[in-house]
Amino acid sequence: MLLILAFVATLLAVYFAPPVDDAVVQAAARPAVADAPRSVLTERARVAPATATSVIAMKPRDDIDGEDSHLFAPLSWESSVAKLDAPAPVAAEPAAPQAPPAPLQLLGRYQEGDRTAMFATFNGDSVVLWPGENINAEWRVDAIEAGQVVLTYLPLGQKQSLPWTTSQ
């Protein structure tokens, strides 16, 4: 119903609208510059010195001297004198390679006669650690002593010990 009422109102507005010849808005007239003589055009282009805006000439980049000449140079709070007086840093010797921490978590202990074994997880896999056996190509179990498991990282020959408590 509302749609029909809107349609009827639109039809009435179109019927009673003023004719196009009596339009209020008219196109603006453009002056014919192409027909004007050349002397008139140069007269229009001239501006009196009192109203002209003064423009400062730009210097070429090659002519700029001083500290402001490096527009994109890194800035620092330190003075340039302090930078020149500072001794050159001595290159430290590279540190000796270190064995990574053992990817091992001790879970429990197993006693078989006089031999002791440890249950552990190594990189997510369950393993049984016996003294003298290799866990993989990089780690070997050297000893299972009271309170610690001694491991050797084979590529560097470095030993590590993992503590364990009697509750394990």
Rosetta silent file (secondary structure, phi, psi, omega in degrees, C-alpha in Angstrom):
SEQUENCE: MLLILAFVATLLAVYFAPPVDDAVVQAAARPAVADAPRSVLTERARVAPATATSVIAMKPRDDIDGEDSHLFAPLSWESSVAKLDAPAPVAAEPAAPQAPPAPLQLLGRYQEGDRTAMFATFNGDSVVLWPGENINAEWRVDAIEAGQVVLTYLPLGQKQSLPWTTSQ
SCORE:     score description
SCORE:     0.000 S_00000001
   1 L     0.000  -42.664 -179.630    0.000    0.000    0.000 S_00000001
   2 H   -65.321  -35.802  179.243    2.804    2.370    0.889 S_00000001
   3 H   -65.939  -40.464  178.838    4.547    1.612   -2.387 S_00000001
   4 H   -65.872  -40.227  179.690    1.440    2.508   -4.417 S_00000001
   5 H   -64.418  -39.383  177.796    1.046    5.775   -2.500 S_00000001
   6 H   -66.650  -37.367  178.882    4.688    6.710   -3.245 S_00000001
   7 H   -65.355  -42.494  179.315    4.154    5.940   -6.954 S_00000001
   8 H   -65.068  -40.120  179.177    1.079    8.180   -7.137 S_00000001
   9 H   -64.671  -36.595  178.235    2.946   11.017   -5.391 S_00000001
  10 H   -66.697  -42.665  178.178    5.758   10.725   -7.937 S_00000001
  11 H   -61.822  -41.429  178.868    3.326   10.887  -10.844 S_00000001
  12 H   -65.610  -39.326  179.434    1.686   14.022   -9.407 S_00000001
  13 H   -65.025  -39.110  178.935    5.084   15.703   -8.900 S_00000001
  14 H   -68.758  -39.389 -177.755    6.043   15.017  -12.535 S_00000001
  15 H   -66.814  -42.062 -176.549    2.667   16.275  -13.841 S_00000001
  16 L   -93.155    5.970  179.565    2.755   19.549  -11.901 S_00000001
  17 L   -67.610  148.092  178.816    6.506   20.203  -12.377 S_00000001
  18 L   -68.067  153.896  179.517    7.407   23.473  -14.197 S_00000001
  19 L   -66.165  160.030 -175.176    8.388   23.161  -17.859 S_00000001
  20 H   -66.902  -29.141 -178.351   12.083   22.855  -18.738 S_00000001
  21 H   -66.047  -28.141 -178.517   12.152   26.264  -20.459 S_00000001
  22 H   -95.217   25.991 -176.687   11.457   28.048  -17.138 S_00000001
  23 L   -63.104  142.374 -178.079   14.364   26.344  -15.282 S_00000001
  24 L   -77.434  -39.950 -177.476   15.885   28.353  -12.458 S_00000001
  25 L   -89.229  130.204  178.615   19.451   27.079  -12.924 S_00000001
  26 L  -124.576  155.760  179.590   21.175   28.098  -16.140 S_00000001
  27 L   -70.680  142.234  179.876   24.595   27.216  -17.503 S_00000001
  28 L   -76.849  143.392  179.033   27.314   29.800  -16.883 S_00000001
  29 L   -82.355  135.629 -179.118   28.682   31.636  -19.903 S_00000001
  30 L  -100.533  131.632  179.564   32.383   31.056  -20.559 S_00000001
  31 L   -69.807  145.092 -178.870   34.447   33.986  -21.846 S_00000001
  32 L   -85.668   96.160 -178.464   35.985   33.459  -25.234 S_00000001
  33 L   -80.876  -32.445 -177.060   39.730   33.674  -24.549 S_00000001
  34 L   -64.853  -27.687 -177.500   40.760   32.232  -27.886 S_00000001
  35 L   -84.504  -13.969 -176.401   39.183   35.184  -29.738 S_00000001
  36 L   -74.211  147.100  178.358   40.977   37.850  -27.672 S_00000001
  37 L   -67.812  157.991 -175.054   44.055   39.543  -29.167 S_00000001
  38 H   -62.742  -33.651 -178.982   47.468   38.495  -27.855 S_00000001
  39 H   -65.639  -34.055  178.322   48.149   41.841  -26.176 S_00000001
  40 H   -68.170  -38.581 -179.480   45.069   41.451  -23.976 S_00000001
  41 H   -65.502  -40.921  179.643   46.241   38.012  -22.848 S_00000001
  42 H   -70.514  -30.103  176.325   49.685   39.287  -21.821 S_00000001
  43 H   -65.219  -40.576 -179.838   48.084   42.175  -19.942 S_00000001
  44 H   -68.442  -31.848 -176.170   46.003   39.726  -17.909 S_00000001
  45 H   -76.170  -23.174 -179.775   49.039   37.581  -17.147 S_00000001
  46 L   -75.639  143.474  179.034   51.044   40.437  -15.663 S_00000001
  47 L  -123.862  140.706  179.498   50.737   41.028  -11.940 S_00000001
  48 L   -66.530  144.519 -177.450   51.594   44.243  -10.179 S_00000001
  49 L   -61.164  -27.501 -178.879   54.759   43.967   -8.016 S_00000001
  50 L   -69.634  -31.418 -178.375   52.880   44.966   -4.870 S_00000001
  51 L   -98.107   -7.605 -178.196   50.546   41.963   -5.119 S_00000001
  52 L   -72.190  145.808  177.050   53.079   39.458   -6.440 S_00000001
  53 L   -90.356  129.904 -179.657   54.282   36.722   -4.103 S_00000001
  54 L   -83.582  137.270 -178.152   58.040   36.581   -3.763 S_00000001
  55 L  -117.821  131.284  178.520   59.563   33.123   -4.280 S_00000001
  56 L   -83.469  132.523 -179.980   62.969   32.155   -2.927 S_00000001
  57 L   -69.541  140.008  179.435   65.153   30.425   -5.478 S_00000001
  58 L   -83.197  140.145  177.401   66.078   26.840   -4.611 S_00000001
  59 L   -86.046  143.515  172.993   69.757   25.961   -4.295 S_00000001
  60 L   -66.192  152.516 -177.213   71.065   22.915   -6.115 S_00000001
  61 H   -63.979  -29.070 -178.881   72.003   20.060   -3.754 S_00000001
  62 H   -68.331  -24.873 -176.831   75.634   20.205   -4.820 S_00000001
  63 H   -85.968   -7.974 -177.074   75.949   23.779   -3.486 S_00000001
  64 L   -80.353  126.934  179.731   74.731   22.946    0.034 S_00000001
  65 L  -120.663  165.196  175.873   77.585   22.816    2.561 S_00000001
  66 L    96.803 -169.894 -176.920   77.810   22.105    6.265 S_00000001
  67 H   -71.535  -23.086 -178.611   76.085   19.611    8.543 S_00000001
  68 H   -78.900   -5.154 -176.185   72.690   20.226    6.957 S_00000001
  69 H   -73.276  -22.296  179.624   73.889   18.898    3.603 S_00000001
  70 L   -98.011   86.945 -174.379   73.331   15.266    4.622 S_00000001
  71 L   -66.069  -34.069 -174.864   69.560   15.180    4.815 S_00000001
  72 L  -111.662   22.870  178.084   69.273   11.442    5.336 S_00000001
  73 L   -72.344  147.427  178.012   72.378   10.831    7.436 S_00000001
  74 L   -65.582  140.679 -178.809   71.859    8.792   10.636 S_00000001
  75 L  -104.629  149.871 -179.737   71.418   10.954   13.697 S_00000001
  76 L  -147.860  155.646  176.459   72.831   10.289   17.145 S_00000001
  77 L   -79.891  -18.886 -179.150   72.937   11.977   20.546 S_00000001
  78 L   -75.858  148.212  177.838   76.667   11.336   20.772 S_00000001
  79 L   -78.658  158.247 -179.046   79.002   14.027   19.541 S_00000001
  80 H   -69.760  -25.985  177.743   81.188   13.370   16.532 S_00000001
  81 H   -66.332  -41.398 -179.719   84.317   13.973   18.689 S_00000001
  82 H   -64.799  -33.186  179.624   83.342   11.124   21.020 S_00000001
  83 H   -69.350  -36.483 -178.572   82.955    8.823   18.048 S_00000001
  84 H   -73.913  -34.008 -177.070   86.442    9.623   16.767 S_00000001
  85 H   -80.116  -18.665 -176.603   88.139    9.200   20.173 S_00000001
  86 L   -68.972  135.280  179.125   86.525    5.869   20.989 S_00000001
  87 L   -69.773  151.419  178.996   88.870    2.910   20.507 S_00000001
  88 L   -66.265  137.372  179.743   87.966    0.396   17.876 S_00000001
  89 L   -66.281  138.459  179.986   86.156   -2.598   19.364 S_00000001
  90 L   -86.075  128.790  179.927   88.303   -5.673   19.661 S_00000001
  91 L   -69.030  120.624  179.205   86.787   -8.685   17.999 S_00000001
  92 L   -74.896  146.219  177.692   86.180  -11.275   20.679 S_00000001
  93 L   -67.186  140.602  179.938   87.226  -14.795   19.954 S_00000001
  94 L   -63.113  141.113 -178.923   84.277  -16.958   19.101 S_00000001
  95 L   -66.843  147.779  178.001   83.094  -19.018   22.031 S_00000001
  96 L   -63.930  142.620 -179.825   83.877  -22.688   21.977 S_00000001
  97 L   -61.830  141.156 -179.044   80.920  -24.738   20.780 S_00000001
  98 L  -114.363  148.771  176.577   78.773  -26.063   23.596 S_00000001
  99 L   -70.821  140.901  176.134   76.686  -29.194   23.735 S_00000001
 100 L   -70.048  159.719  175.892   72.944  -28.581   23.640 S_00000001
 101 L   -62.450  143.396 -177.321   70.919  -29.513   26.692 S_00000001
 102 L   -64.911  128.276  179.309   70.050  -33.167   26.655 S_00000001
 103 L   -81.083   60.134 -169.667   66.541  -33.728   25.249 S_00000001
 104 E  -133.638  135.816  174.607   65.916  -36.194   28.043 S_00000001
 105 E  -127.130  120.089 -177.602   63.398  -36.365   30.865 S_00000001
 106 E   -76.952  135.555 -177.985   63.973  -38.944   33.560 S_00000001
 107 E  -112.367  -38.638 -176.882   60.875  -40.912   34.590 S_00000001
 108 E  -170.344  175.194 -176.324   62.000  -43.692   36.886 S_00000001
 109 E  -122.668  146.250  179.188   64.704  -46.133   38.003 S_00000001
 110 E  -130.084  127.589 -178.799   65.013  -49.900   37.542 S_00000001
 111 E  -110.552  124.221  177.792   67.336  -52.069   39.645 S_00000001
 112 E  -129.220   96.449 -176.411   68.381  -55.481   38.293 S_00000001
 113 L    68.804 -122.373  178.604   70.907  -57.104   40.571 S_00000001
 114 L   -97.947   -0.526  178.993   73.859  -54.745   40.787 S_00000001
 115 E   -96.755  141.053  178.934   72.972  -52.925   37.532 S_00000001
 116 E  -117.969  136.285  175.839   70.762  -49.841   37.497 S_00000001
 117 E  -122.622  157.518  178.001   68.742  -48.612   34.512 S_00000001
 118 E  -122.134  139.200  171.383   66.692  -45.438   34.099 S_00000001
 119 E   -92.272  136.001 -176.518   63.405  -45.012   32.274 S_00000001
 120 E  -152.740  167.433  169.486   63.267  -41.740   30.336 S_00000001
 121 E  -111.647  130.922 -179.526   61.734  -39.937   27.401 S_00000001
 122 E  -123.247  110.720 -176.007   64.175  -38.868   24.702 S_00000001
 123 L    52.817   38.710  177.024   62.719  -36.471   22.080 S_00000001
 124 L    87.881   -6.731  179.021   59.249  -37.808   22.911 S_00000001
 125 E  -100.758  143.266  176.507   60.227  -41.498   22.683 S_00000001
 126 E   -81.079  130.816 -179.156   60.326  -43.807   25.710 S_00000001
 127 E  -136.070  158.295  172.427   63.794  -45.290   26.261 S_00000001
 128 E  -112.144  123.828 -176.734   65.614  -47.401   28.852 S_00000001
 129 E   -96.984  120.095  175.321   69.048  -46.032   29.734 S_00000001
 130 L  -114.552  140.643  178.607   71.779  -48.558   30.535 S_00000001
 131 L   -59.913  135.021  178.138   75.332  -47.457   31.408 S_00000001
 132 L    90.444   -5.279 -178.127   77.714  -47.687   28.438 S_00000001
 133 L  -102.300  149.674  175.853   74.997  -47.698   25.758 S_00000001
 134 E   -84.850  137.374  175.225   74.333  -45.045   23.107 S_00000001
 135 L   -78.678  -46.413  173.150   70.916  -43.436   23.078 S_00000001
 136 L  -151.030 -160.834 -177.587   71.404  -42.341   19.457 S_00000001
 137 L   -71.794  -12.019 -175.737   74.342  -41.170   17.278 S_00000001
 138 L  -110.359  -22.572 -173.930   74.826  -38.056   19.439 S_00000001
 139 E  -125.292  140.391  176.627   74.301  -39.147   23.070 S_00000001
 140 E  -131.722  141.608  175.473   75.831  -41.900   25.199 S_00000001
 141 E   -89.037  116.536 -179.506   75.020  -42.901   28.808 S_00000001
 142 E   -87.249  -44.840 -176.732   78.336  -43.061   30.688 S_00000001
 143 E  -157.854  150.593  170.413   77.147  -43.872   34.192 S_00000001
 144 E  -117.668  104.857 -176.075   74.104  -44.015   36.410 S_00000001
 145 E  -109.048  177.529  178.899   75.330  -42.993   39.832 S_00000001
 146 L   -66.026  109.852  175.005   73.602  -42.125   43.076 S_00000001
 147 L    90.653   -2.511  178.738   71.600  -39.009   42.315 S_00000001
 148 E  -157.109  155.549  173.073   72.713  -38.388   38.711 S_00000001
 149 E  -114.567  125.230 -178.900   72.921  -39.767   35.190 S_00000001
 150 E   -98.347  123.308 -179.571   76.161  -38.886   33.346 S_00000001
 151 E  -118.083  155.559  174.528   75.759  -38.384   29.579 S_00000001
 152 E  -123.971  130.182  173.078   78.275  -37.553   26.833 S_00000001
 153 E   -85.929  106.331 -168.866   77.467  -35.451   23.776 S_00000001
 154 L   -63.671  -39.193 -178.937   79.503  -37.435   21.239 S_00000001
 155 L   -60.531  -31.077 -179.487   80.119  -34.787   18.490 S_00000001
 156 L  -110.569  -10.484 -178.108   81.962  -32.536   20.997 S_00000001
 157 L    69.695   25.312 -178.876   82.921  -35.078   23.642 S_00000001
 158 E   -96.329  139.672 -179.483   81.332  -32.962   26.400 S_00000001
 159 E   -97.182  146.260  173.860   79.823  -34.540   29.487 S_00000001
 160 E  -135.401  150.433  176.646   76.562  -33.517   31.155 S_00000001
 161 E  -125.376  136.808  178.015   74.940  -34.824   34.270 S_00000001
 162 E  -109.116  121.051  178.756   71.212  -34.960   34.966 S_00000001
 163 E   -75.443  150.637  172.714   70.240  -35.092   38.625 S_00000001
 164 L  -142.816  153.620 -178.406   67.534  -37.464   39.851 S_00000001
 165 L  -100.467  167.093 -179.253   65.965  -38.040   43.216 S_00000001
 166 L   -69.852  -14.206  179.676   65.406  -41.293   45.056 S_00000001
 167 L   -76.611  -11.825 -179.127   61.679  -40.936   44.472 S_00000001
 168 L   -84.100    0.000    0.000   62.219  -41.699   40.788 S_00000001
